[in-house]
Amino acid sequence: MTGSTDGPNRHETGRHWFEDVAEFLGPAYLRYSFTKGTRREVDSLVELLSLTPGDRVLDIGCGPGRHSLELAGRGFTVLGVDVSESFVELARNEAHKQGISDKAQFEVIDARDGSWDRQFDAVISLCQGAFGLSGGKNMPTTVSQTSQVELDEPILAVMARALVPGGRLALTGFSSYFQVRYLEDTDTFDPLNGVNHEDTVLTDSQGNTQPAELWTTCFTPRELRLMARAVGLTPVDVHGVTPGHYHKGPVSLDKPELLLVAKMTVGSS
C-alpha cells in the first residue's frame, strides 16, 4: 500500500513547520482534549463511510495513529501516513504493542507526494491532518503569493486519486465562521486567505514548555464542496462537528469544525 514517490522529494522547502511541533510534543500530543473522542469519532466514520471489515483505509496526516489504530482493531486494513517521523514511530510502536501491525502500517510521507492510484475503499484526513496545514513558514509559497485553496487543493487531489470508484472520503477542517466569531487574543486571522496564525506554548511529557506558531486554514462549506468537485469527487454532505462528536448535524456558527463526506464517482479514471 505504499504511496511514496521515487527519487528526491519534489518539494525543496525543507521541513514542514509541523514537524518541529510534533517532535517536541511526542506522546504529549495525546494528552490534548481533542484527542480523547477517538472511539466515538470512528463509530461515526464507519457509518458515514459505509465501511465493512476488510475495507482498505488511507489515513492522511495520521499523527500518532489514533484513528488508524482504532480502525485496525475493528478489522480494517489501514495505511497511516504523516510528515512527522516522531509521530509515525509512536504509531508503529503502538501497533506492535497491540499486535495489529499486520492491519495498521505507517509511513513517513508528505501528503503532497502521495502517489496512490485507486488503492483504497476510503480515505480520511482528520483533526487538520495535512489538509489545512499547508500554509506557514517553510512552505512552497506564502499565502501572500497564492490563495490557500491553491495550496490545499493538490492535497485533496492526492486523496481523490487514492480512492477506488465508489470509494468515500471524510475530512475535517476548521470553520471560518467559528474562527472569526471566537477569535482569541493570540490569533491573527487573514481574511483574504482564510488562514489563522496562532502564537501558543507547547508542553511536552516532561513538563517542558516551548513557544510555537501554528498556521491553520479555515474553510466554508461552499469552499469544501467546490474543491471536492474540482478534483473529481462528488460531495455527499458537510456537517458541523466538534472533536469527539462526528455525528451528522447542521453547520452552525458554534461548531468549530466542518466534516466533508464525498465519494469518487463510479467510472472515474
PyMOL commands that set and color helices and strands:
alter all, ss='L'
color gray80, all
select helices_A, chain A and resi 17-31+33-35+38-48+66-73+85-98+111-113+148-162+176-181+221-230
alter helices_A, ss='H'
color red, helices_A
select strands_A, chain A and resi 56-60+77-82+104-108+120-125+163-175+187-190+195-203+209-219+233-241+257-264
alter strands_A, ss='S'
color yellow, strands_A
deselect
rebuild
show_as cartoon
